[in-house]
């Protein structure tokens, strides 16, 4: 109750004291004050632990894993006479502040075309009615400025399929962001920051499109918080609580969900992602004239039965390649295989289950004839005779040996002379 307001209404000090329950001295003192009395925070009185707080802070910074019980024993040996609860409360408060400092972040906006963020979700099962146990993943690329996103259904988290979907995302956006932020998934990042080492195939992809890869530090999901938040309502949404007759139907539903998202107002920007994309697209890097081939080349040697081994199955090639080292490229979406001898494709197959053998008759047609038929054909069509060497060096004849013929009397005379 305001004492001065009651006084302005004409009430006496005695009446105000009776009304408020205060003494007349208190009422008179309040009416004489020009500025209301303010009460500041009480000064903290030094406690038993105050002299050891510097030591505890130093130990927590140098040994963040140290337990409060260990610190209590250390300060007690230094003369601390208080209880363990004081040390525990101090350590708990400091660690709570440290966790808050690590979690705290500052929201920032990237310039148009500057940054794209990449992430996956999965595995998720039970979405396809023909294969309820089959696991699927969901790939997503999001532009940092416009929040425009592109999503695809993926079968694996292997690098070739990730690059295939990323190439499709760039083509759908009509350009390439200057920087690509991603997590440290093993297919692309061999060693995380600060000693960053990228998969050479992934580095070649980024160099082909001119984008700078920027993997986030381990355990820092806030570095790619925009795409992390875009998955917030995805896991619990209606899209993943239905079944679909095929992967194509699931992809169509996923694309429709992205289209509806692009037409809604974004809470962070207050604009539609589709509208901001129109301002961002001219500032993206242009697409290269030739798209990158995301199929990872894998070398395989041809066995004597004119086949190669790939993912536990055997595939035939023309028998002329026996003993050669060929290159196999697998399409991660259609699971088609192409086999190359250098830059020339020598065979194409559809991926088969483990243990199966896929042989194209044309590759071994000539080997299917009986051996005597092949010998007869060889005799009927003999190879051309070798051409005689006309400019061969003539042989130099050796001279015939000359033998001197002597009568036997000459040898007899020589023998007589030897006896004497």
Buried (B, 14 or more C-beta within 10 A) or exposed (E): EEBEEBBEEEBEBEBBBEEBEBEEEBBBEBEEEEEEEEEEEEEEEEEEBEEBBEBBEEBBEEEEEBEBEEBBEBBBEEEBEBEBEBBBEBBEEBEEEEEEEEEEEEEEEBEBBBBBBBBBBBBEEBBBEEEEEBEBBBBBBBBBBBBBBBBBBBBBBBBBBBBBBBBBBBEEBEBBBBBBBBBBBEBBBBEBBEEBEBBEBBEEBBEBBEBEBBBBEEEEEBBBBBBBEBBEEBEEEEBBEEEBEEBEBBBEBBBEBBEEBBEEEBEEBEEBBBBBBEEBBEBBBEBEEEEBBBBBEEEBEBEEEBBBEBBEBBBBBBBEBBEBEBBBBBBBBEEBBBBBBEEEEBBEBEBBEEEEEBBBEEBBEEEEEEEEEEEEEEEEEEEEEEEEEEEEEEEEEEEEEEEEEEEEEEEEEEEEEEEE
